[in-house]
Amino acid sequence: MAKKVQTKSTEEILWDSANKLRGSVEPSEYKHVVLSLIFLKFASDKFIRRREELIKEGQNAFLEIPEFYQAENVFYLPVESRWTYIIENAKQEDITLKVDSALKTIERTNKSLEGALPDNYFSRLGLDQSKFSALLDTINNIDTLRDEAQDIVGRVYEYFLSKFAIAEGKGKGEFYTPKSIVNLIAEMIEPYKGKIYDPSCGSGGMFVQSLKFIEKHQGNKKDISIYGQELTNTTFKLAKMNLAIRGISANLGNKAADTFADDQHKELKADYIMANPPFNLKDWRAENELTDDTRWTGYEVPPKSNANYAWILNMISKLSQNGVAGFILANGALSGGGEEYKIRKQIIENDLVEAIVILPRAMFYSTDISVTLWILNRNKTERTVEVNDGIKNYRNRKGEVLFMDLRQKGEPFEKKFIQFSENDIEYITGTYHNWQQKDFESKYTNEAEYCYSANVEEIRKKDYSLVPSKYIEFVNRDENLDYDTQMQSLQTELKDLFQQEEALKQEVANVFKSLGYEL
């Protein structure tokens, strides 16, 4: 019988090739190396295909006119920035200079890429020329247009961003939010039409998943406008590339900038906000700065300690009249004291909190703590909304908050992490949407260790704590234990272990005896 050959995916082959750069490049750097090259190959493949279409149409006179490419959402590439030119020169000593020049030329020729691509990046890294050439050869073998329905380049980007986040370990990888969490947020807040905003957009994963949500529900991507902001310049560029390869236009501000100190979207009113801001961020403001910022207007005190409540108030200030926000925060924000308590009390009394959802531990690559998904909603009144795949009949949820505990949900992946399966997400979002609907009484019930619908009076009695375990019923399984049964089971297990120990001792003794050494 012939041995079955295990074939590797495109993503795995690329990852193995990227790992060969170890030693000549820091892992924190080579994600930018690999993803920039993938972008260059993908852009070139699309350019060549469009060029061949123009030739077939007899449009040879327009082959070097950028507008004839850009009209079809294709970047125009001068000769020196085409992948064929890069591969022809892959063994040259100045290949890194040529790659830098190619990226700079593409950016200069296509205004939508302004500020997106690395600037004189490759030539500064001191890459091992042979390893770099091998990586170019690997990428050269990828047909990025082979199956556009499978979004091969998008898949590679997602795979690499997650792998790099895992490889960089605890305290890093903040630029990437695990896909299943982003998918859960999108399915819960349902960003069908309008403006989407992310105040700490990282590599743009929230935006990508929003567009996938729209496609899944037969919507039109043109109905969505995207706004974001990112502090770190390299990640800002990564986000622009990530969106560019998918043809997603977005306003990420004029530059990489601090959302608090240099808000790039001061007048924005967003219909949807999706975010995973840095947890418990310290030193986000100087002592006397931002104390009277307009984003805290209407609240008794400004946020002062870590940035958790500054993120919340920033997002509230950006919500439109019917706006909905879904964002991740550390659990400490659910019950903190001081100014956090005062702000949280006011948010609850303003009836902005719709749902509080505890996530399992080990979902994030940068931390293993359990975190919370908050859903805020400016309009919890009864209304009917027409969406792409039907009608939503919302009941009046004023004065109500849904608490959910998902710590028993999810499935393992990458050995030590947890993710939500598609079935998990369908079940969770089904519970949430059933709770929102007019006929919820026939579809929704409080469930021990999973969900509970609380009213504002209950929350007041709990001193405005938003910790789900204060509301969701938990079963004390210790009360149901049969003591004799448990002890008999333990007795049997210990007896087996002792027998195994005696057998092992005898086996070791026999080995030593055969060597002439009696124990």
C-alpha positions as CSV (number, residue, x, y, z in Angstrom):
1,M,0.0,0.0,0.0
2,A,1.4,3.4,-1.1
3,K,2.2,5.7,1.7
4,K,0.0,8.8,1.8
5,V,2.0,12.0,1.1
6,Q,1.1,14.9,3.5
7,T,1.0,18.0,1.4
8,K,1.6,21.4,3.0
9,S,-0.7,24.4,2.5
10,T,0.6,27.5,0.8
11,E,0.6,29.2,4.2
12,E,2.7,26.5,5.8
13,I,5.2,26.5,3.0
14,L,5.6,30.2,3.3
15,W,5.9,30.1,7.1
16,D,8.7,27.5,6.8
17,S,10.5,29.6,4.3
18,A,10.1,32.7,6.5
19,N,11.6,30.9,9.4
20,K,14.8,30.5,7.5
21,L,15.3,34.2,8.0
22,R,15.9,33.6,11.7
23,G,19.3,34.6,12.7
24,S,19.7,37.3,10.1
25,V,16.4,39.1,11.0
26,E,14.5,39.4,14.3
27,P,11.1,37.7,14.2
28,S,9.5,41.0,15.1
29,E,10.9,42.3,11.8
30,Y,10.5,39.5,9.4
31,K,6.7,39.7,9.4
32,H,7.1,43.0,7.5
33,V,9.6,41.4,5.2
34,V,7.4,38.5,4.2
35,L,4.1,40.4,4.0
36,S,5.6,43.2,2.0
37,L,6.9,40.7,-0.6
38,I,3.5,38.9,-0.7
39,F,1.9,42.2,-1.4
40,L,4.4,42.9,-4.2
41,K,3.8,39.5,-5.8
42,F,0.0,39.8,-5.6
43,A,0.0,43.4,-7.0
44,S,2.2,42.2,-9.8
45,D,0.0,39.2,-10.7
46,K,-3.1,41.4,-10.8
47,F,-1.2,44.0,-13.0
48,I,0.0,41.3,-15.5
49,R,-3.6,39.9,-15.8
50,R,-5.0,43.3,-16.4
51,R,-2.3,44.1,-18.9
52,E,-3.1,40.9,-20.8
53,E,-6.8,41.9,-20.8
54,L,-5.9,45.2,-22.4
55,I,-3.8,43.5,-25.1
56,K,-6.7,41.1,-25.9
57,E,-9.0,44.1,-26.2
58,G,-6.6,45.7,-28.6
59,Q,-5.9,48.5,-26.2
60,N,-2.1,48.4,-26.6
61,A,-1.8,52.2,-26.7
62,F,-3.0,52.4,-23.1
63,L,-0.7,49.7,-21.6
64,E,1.4,52.3,-19.7
65,I,-1.5,54.6,-18.6
66,P,-2.2,54.0,-14.8
67,E,-5.9,55.0,-15.0
68,F,-6.6,51.9,-17.2
69,Y,-5.5,49.7,-14.3
70,Q,-6.7,51.7,-11.4
71,A,-10.3,51.8,-12.8
72,E,-10.4,48.1,-12.3
73,N,-8.9,48.3,-8.7
74,V,-5.5,47.2,-10.0
75,F,-2.3,49.0,-9.0
76,Y,-0.2,50.3,-11.9
77,L,3.4,48.9,-11.8
78,P,6.3,50.4,-13.8
79,V,8.8,47.9,-15.1
80,E,11.2,48.1,-12.2
81,S,8.5,47.4,-9.7
82,R,7.1,44.2,-11.3
83,W,7.7,40.9,-9.8
84,T,9.3,39.5,-13.0
85,Y,12.0,42.1,-12.7
86,I,12.6,41.2,-9.0
87,I,12.9,37.5,-9.8
88,E,15.3,38.2,-12.7
89,N,17.6,40.0,-10.3
90,A,17.0,37.8,-7.2
91,K,20.6,36.6,-7.1
92,Q,22.1,40.0,-7.4
93,E,23.9,41.5,-4.4
94,D,21.8,44.7,-4.6
95,I,18.4,42.8,-4.7
96,T,17.3,44.4,-1.4
97,L,17.8,47.8,-2.9
98,K,15.8,46.8,-5.9
99,V,12.9,45.6,-3.7
100,D,13.0,48.9,-1.8
101,S,12.9,50.8,-5.1
102,A,10.0,48.7,-6.4
103,L,7.9,49.4,-3.3
104,K,8.7,53.1,-3.4
105,T,7.8,53.3,-7.1
106,I,4.5,51.6,-6.6
107,E,3.6,53.9,-3.8
108,R,4.5,57.0,-5.8
109,T,2.5,55.8,-8.8
110,N,-0.6,54.9,-6.8
111,K,-1.9,57.6,-4.5
112,S,-4.2,55.2,-2.6
113,L,-1.0,53.5,-1.3
114,E,0.5,56.7,0.1
115,G,2.1,55.9,3.4
116,A,1.4,52.2,3.1
117,L,4.6,50.6,2.0
118,P,7.9,50.2,3.8
119,D,10.4,53.0,3.0
120,N,14.0,51.9,2.3
121,Y,13.3,49.0,4.6
122,F,14.9,45.9,3.1
123,S,18.3,47.5,2.4
124,R,18.6,48.5,6.1
125,L,18.1,45.0,7.5
126,G,21.3,43.4,6.5
127,L,19.5,40.3,5.2
128,D,21.5,37.2,4.3
129,Q,21.4,37.3,0.5
130,S,21.0,33.6,-0.1
131,K,18.2,33.2,2.4
132,F,16.5,36.2,1.0
133,S,16.7,34.8,-2.5
134,A,15.3,31.5,-1.3
135,L,12.3,33.3,0.2
136,L,11.8,35.1,-3.2
137,D,11.8,31.8,-5.0
138,T,9.2,30.4,-2.6
139,I,6.9,33.4,-3.0
140,N,7.5,33.2,-6.8
141,N,5.8,29.7,-6.8
142,I,2.6,31.1,-5.4
143,D,-0.2,31.7,-7.9
144,T,-2.0,34.4,-6.0
145,L,-4.9,34.5,-8.5
146,R,-5.4,30.7,-8.7
147,D,-8.6,30.7,-6.8
148,E,-9.9,34.2,-6.0
149,A,-13.0,32.8,-4.2
150,Q,-10.6,31.2,-1.7
151,D,-8.8,34.6,-1.2
152,I,-5.4,33.0,-1.0
153,V,-3.5,36.2,-0.3
154,G,-6.0,37.2,2.4
155,R,-5.6,33.7,3.9
156,V,-1.8,34.1,3.9
157,Y,-2.1,37.4,5.6
158,E,-4.4,36.1,8.3
159,Y,-2.2,33.0,8.8
160,F,1.0,35.0,9.0
161,L,-0.4,37.7,11.3
162,S,-1.6,35.0,13.7
163,K,1.6,33.0,13.6
164,F,3.8,36.1,14.1
165,A,1.6,37.1,17.0
166,I,2.1,33.7,18.6
167,A,5.8,33.6,17.8
168,E,6.4,37.0,19.4
169,G,4.9,35.8,22.6
170,K,3.5,37.4,25.7
171,G,3.4,41.2,25.8
172,K,3.7,41.5,22.0
173,G,1.5,40.7,19.0
174,E,-1.0,43.4,20.0
175,F,-1.5,44.2,16.4
176,Y,-3.6,41.1,15.9
177,T,-7.0,40.1,17.3
178,P,-7.7,36.4,16.9
179,K,-10.1,35.8,14.0
180,S,-12.8,34.0,15.9
181,I,-13.2,36.9,18.3
182,V,-13.5,39.4,15.5
183,N,-16.0,37.2,13.8
184,L,-18.0,37.0,17.0
185,I,-18.1,40.8,17.4
186,A,-19.2,41.2,13.7
187,E,-22.0,38.6,14.0
188,M,-23.2,40.3,17.2
189,I,-23.3,43.9,16.2
190,E,-24.1,43.2,12.5
191,P,-22.3,46.0,10.5
192,Y,-24.6,46.0,7.4
193,K,-24.5,49.6,6.3
194,G,-22.8,52.8,7.5
195,K,-19.6,53.9,9.0
196,I,-17.3,51.5,10.9
197,Y,-14.6,52.8,13.2
198,D,-11.8,51.2,15.1
199,P,-9.7,53.6,17.4
200,S,-6.8,51.1,17.7
201,C,-7.1,49.3,14.4
202,G,-3.8,47.3,14.5
203,S,-3.4,45.4,11.2
204,G,-7.0,46.1,10.2
205,G,-8.5,42.7,11.1
206,M,-11.8,44.2,12.3
207,F,-12.3,45.9,9.0
208,V,-11.5,42.7,7.0
209,Q,-14.0,40.6,9.1
210,S,-16.7,43.3,8.7
211,L,-16.4,43.1,5.0
212,K,-16.5,39.3,5.1
213,F,-19.7,39.5,7.3
214,I,-21.3,41.7,4.6
215,E,-20.4,39.3,1.9
216,K,-21.7,36.3,3.9
217,H,-25.0,38.1,4.3
218,Q,-25.3,39.1,0.6
219,G,-24.6,42.8,1.3
220,N,-22.8,45.4,-0.7
221,K,-19.3,46.5,0.4
222,K,-20.0,49.9,-1.1
223,D,-22.6,50.5,1.7
224,I,-19.7,50.6,4.3
225,S,-17.2,53.4,5.0
226,I,-14.2,52.5,7.1
227,Y,-12.4,54.8,9.6
228,G,-9.5,53.8,11.8
229,Q,-6.4,54.9,13.7
230,E,-3.2,53.2,14.7
231,L,-0.3,54.4,16.9
232,T,2.6,52.3,15.7
233,N,3.9,53.3,12.3
234,T,5.0,49.9,11.1
235,T,1.6,48.5,12.1
236,F,-0.2,51.4,10.4
237,K,1.6,50.5,7.1
238,L,0.7,46.8,7.7
239,A,-3.0,47.8,8.0
240,K,-2.9,49.8,4.8
241,M,-1.3,46.8,2.9
242,N,-3.7,44.4,4.5
243,L,-6.7,46.4,3.3
244,A,-5.1,47.3,-0.1
245,I,-4.7,43.7,-1.2
246,R,-8.4,43.2,-0.7
247,G,-9.4,46.4,-2.5
248,I,-10.8,47.9,0.7
249,S,-10.6,51.7,0.8
250,A,-10.3,53.2,4.3
251,N,-9.5,56.4,6.1
252,L,-6.9,55.6,8.6
253,G,-6.0,59.2,9.2
254,N,-3.1,61.2,7.7
255,K,-0.5,59.3,9.8
256,A,0.1,56.9,12.6
257,A,-1.0,58.7,15.7
258,D,-2.1,58.4,19.3
259,T,-5.9,58.3,19.5
260,F,-6.0,60.3,22.7
261,A,-3.3,63.0,22.0
262,D,-3.9,63.3,18.2
263,D,-7.4,62.2,17.3
264,Q,-7.6,61.7,13.5
265,H,-11.4,61.6,13.3
266,K,-12.6,64.3,15.7
267,E,-16.0,64.9,13.9
268,L,-16.8,61.3,13.2
269,K,-20.1,59.7,14.2
270,A,-19.9,56.0,13.5
271,D,-22.7,53.5,13.1
272,Y,-20.5,50.6,14.2
273,I,-17.4,50.5,16.3
274,M,-15.3,47.3,16.6
275,A,-12.1,47.5,18.7
276,N,-9.5,45.6,20.8
277,P,-7.6,48.5,22.4
278,P,-4.5,47.8,24.5
279,F,-5.4,46.3,27.9
280,N,-4.8,48.4,31.1
281,L,-2.7,50.9,29.2
282,K,-0.7,53.1,31.6
283,D,0.9,56.5,31.0
284,W,-1.6,57.3,28.3
285,R,-1.7,61.0,29.3
286,A,0.4,63.4,31.3
287,E,-0.9,64.5,34.7
288,N,-2.7,67.7,33.6
289,E,-3.4,66.8,29.9
290,L,-6.7,65.8,28.4
291,T,-8.6,66.5,31.7
292,D,-11.1,68.7,29.9
293,D,-11.2,66.8,26.6
294,T,-14.6,67.0,24.8
295,R,-14.8,63.2,24.7
296,W,-15.4,63.2,28.5
297,T,-18.0,66.0,28.3
298,G,-21.1,65.1,30.3
299,Y,-19.3,62.8,32.7
300,E,-18.7,63.7,36.3
301,V,-15.0,63.0,36.2
302,P,-12.4,62.4,33.4
303,P,-10.6,59.0,33.2
304,K,-7.3,59.3,35.1
305,S,-5.8,55.8,35.9
306,N,-5.3,53.3,33.1
307,A,-6.8,54.0,29.7
308,N,-9.7,51.5,29.8
309,Y,-12.4,54.0,30.5
310,A,-10.7,56.6,28.2
311,W,-11.2,54.1,25.4
312,I,-14.8,53.5,26.4
313,L,-15.6,57.3,26.5
314,N,-13.8,57.9,23.2
315,M,-16.0,55.2,21.5
316,I,-19.2,56.6,23.1
317,S,-18.3,60.0,21.8
318,K,-18.0,58.6,18.3
319,L,-21.3,56.7,18.2
320,S,-24.1,57.9,16.0
321,Q,-27.7,58.2,17.2
322,N,-28.3,54.5,16.4
323,G,-24.7,53.4,16.9
324,V,-23.5,50.1,18.3
325,A,-20.1,49.3,19.6
326,G,-18.4,45.9,20.3
327,F,-15.0,46.0,22.0
328,I,-12.7,44.0,24.2
329,L,-11.4,45.1,27.6
330,A,-9.6,43.5,30.5
331,N,-12.0,42.2,33.2
332,G,-10.9,44.8,35.7
333,A,-13.0,47.4,34.0
334,L,-16.2,45.6,35.1
335,S,-15.8,46.6,38.7
336,G,-13.1,49.1,39.3
337,G,-13.4,51.8,41.9
338,G,-12.5,55.5,42.0
339,E,-13.3,57.5,38.8
340,E,-13.9,54.3,36.9
341,Y,-16.8,53.5,39.3
342,K,-18.3,57.0,38.7
343,I,-18.0,56.7,34.9
344,R,-19.4,53.2,34.8
345,K,-22.4,54.2,37.0
346,Q,-23.2,57.0,34.6
347,I,-22.8,54.8,31.5
348,I,-25.2,52.3,33.0
349,E,-27.7,55.1,34.1
350,N,-27.5,56.5,30.5
351,D,-28.6,53.0,29.4
352,L,-25.8,52.5,27.0
353,V,-24.8,49.0,28.0
354,E,-26.5,46.2,26.1
355,A,-24.4,43.2,26.8
356,I,-21.4,42.1,28.8
357,V,-19.8,38.8,27.6
358,I,-16.9,37.0,29.4
359,L,-14.6,35.2,27.0
360,P,-12.5,32.1,27.8
361,R,-8.9,32.3,28.9
362,A,-6.1,31.7,26.4
363,M,-7.8,33.2,23.4
364,F,-5.2,35.9,22.9
365,Y,-1.6,35.3,21.9
366,S,-0.3,38.2,24.0
367,T,-2.0,37.4,27.3
368,D,-3.7,34.3,28.9
369,I,-6.2,36.3,31.0
370,S,-9.9,36.1,30.6
371,V,-11.3,39.3,29.0
372,T,-14.6,40.9,28.4
373,L,-16.6,41.8,25.2
374,W,-18.7,44.9,25.8
375,I,-21.7,45.7,23.6
376,L,-22.9,49.4,23.8
377,N,-26.0,50.6,22.0
378,R,-27.3,54.1,21.7
379,N,-30.8,52.9,20.6
380,K,-32.3,50.1,22.7
381,T,-35.9,51.1,21.8
382,E,-38.5,49.0,19.9
383,R,-37.9,49.4,16.2
384,T,-37.9,47.5,12.9
385,V,-34.8,47.4,10.7
386,E,-34.5,46.1,7.2
387,V,-31.2,44.3,6.6
388,N,-29.8,42.4,3.7
389,D,-31.1,38.9,4.6
390,G,-34.4,39.9,6.3
391,I,-36.2,42.1,8.8
392,K,-35.1,42.7,12.4
393,N,-37.9,43.4,14.8
394,Y,-36.2,44.7,17.9
395,R,-38.1,44.9,21.2
396,N,-37.7,47.6,23.8
397,R,-34.6,46.7,25.9
398,K,-34.3,49.9,27.8
399,G,-33.1,49.3,31.3
400,E,-31.9,45.8,30.5
401,V,-28.5,44.2,30.1
402,L,-27.7,40.7,28.9
403,F,-24.8,39.0,30.7
404,M,-23.1,36.0,29.1
405,D,-20.3,33.7,30.3
406,L,-18.5,31.9,27.5
407,R,-15.7,30.3,29.5
408,Q,-17.1,26.8,28.8
409,K,-17.3,27.5,25.1
410,G,-14.6,27.2,22.4
411,E,-12.2,24.5,21.1
412,P,-8.5,24.1,21.4
413,F,-6.1,25.1,18.6
414,E,-2.3,25.5,18.2
415,K,-1.9,23.3,21.3
416,K,-2.3,25.9,24.0
417,F,-4.9,28.4,22.7
418,I,-8.7,28.5,22.5
419,Q,-10.9,29.7,19.6
420,F,-14.6,29.7,18.9
421,S,-15.9,27.3,16.3
422,E,-18.5,28.4,13.7
423,N,-21.1,26.4,15.7
424,D,-20.1,28.2,18.9
425,I,-20.5,31.6,17.2
426,E,-23.8,30.7,15.7
427,Y,-25.1,29.5,19.2
428,I,-23.8,32.6,21.1
429,T,-25.1,35.1,18.6
430,G,-28.3,33.2,18.3
431,T,-28.8,33.7,22.1
432,Y,-28.0,37.4,21.9
433,H,-30.2,38.1,18.9
434,N,-33.1,36.1,20.3
435,W,-32.9,38.2,23.5
436,Q,-33.1,41.3,21.3
437,Q,-36.2,40.3,19.3
438,K,-39.9,41.1,20.0
439,D,-40.8,37.4,20.4
440,F,-37.9,36.8,22.8
441,E,-40.0,35.2,25.5
442,S,-40.6,32.2,23.2
443,K,-36.9,32.0,22.2
444,Y,-34.8,33.2,25.1
445,T,-34.5,31.9,28.7
446,N,-31.9,32.6,31.4
447,E,-29.5,29.6,31.5
448,A,-27.3,28.7,34.5
449,E,-23.6,29.2,33.9
450,Y,-24.3,30.8,30.5
451,C,-26.7,33.8,30.3
452,Y,-28.9,36.1,32.4
453,S,-31.0,39.1,31.5
454,A,-30.7,41.7,34.3
455,N,-32.6,44.9,34.8
456,V,-31.0,48.2,35.9
457,E,-32.5,47.9,39.4
458,E,-30.6,44.6,39.9
459,I,-27.4,46.3,38.7
460,R,-28.0,49.2,41.1
461,K,-28.3,46.7,44.0
462,K,-25.0,45.2,42.9
463,D,-23.5,48.7,43.2
464,Y,-23.1,49.0,39.4
465,S,-20.8,46.0,39.1
466,L,-20.9,44.5,35.6
467,V,-19.2,41.2,36.6
468,P,-21.4,38.5,35.0
469,S,-21.0,36.0,37.8
470,K,-22.9,38.4,40.1
471,Y,-26.0,37.8,37.9
472,I,-25.7,34.5,36.1
473,E,-26.6,31.5,38.3
474,F,-23.8,29.0,39.0
475,V,-24.4,25.4,40.0
476,N,-22.6,24.2,43.1
477,R,-21.6,20.7,41.9
478,D,-20.0,19.9,45.2
479,E,-23.4,19.6,46.8
480,N,-24.4,16.8,44.3
481,L,-21.3,14.6,44.9
482,D,-21.9,11.1,46.3
483,Y,-19.0,10.8,48.9
484,D,-18.9,7.0,49.0
485,T,-18.9,6.8,45.2
486,Q,-16.1,9.3,44.9
487,M,-14.0,7.6,47.5
488,Q,-14.4,4.2,45.9
489,S,-13.4,5.6,42.6
490,L,-10.3,7.2,44.1
491,Q,-9.5,4.0,46.0
492,T,-9.5,2.0,42.7
493,E,-7.3,4.6,40.9
494,L,-4.7,4.5,43.8
495,K,-4.8,0.7,43.9
496,D,-4.0,0.6,40.1
497,L,-1.2,3.1,40.5
498,F,0.4,1.2,43.4
499,Q,0.3,-2.0,41.4
500,Q,2.0,-0.3,38.4
501,E,4.6,1.0,40.8
502,E,5.4,-2.5,42.2
503,A,5.6,-3.9,38.6
504,L,8.0,-1.2,37.6
505,K,10.2,-1.8,40.7
506,Q,10.4,-5.5,39.9
507,E,11.3,-4.8,36.3
508,V,14.2,-2.4,37.2
509,A,15.4,-5.0,39.8
510,N,15.5,-7.8,37.1
511,V,17.5,-5.5,34.7
512,F,20.1,-4.9,37.4
513,K,20.2,-8.6,38.4
514,S,20.8,-9.6,34.8
515,L,23.9,-7.3,34.8
516,G,25.2,-9.0,38.0
517,Y,24.1,-6.3,40.4
518,E,21.5,-7.5,43.0
519,L,19.3,-4.7,44.4
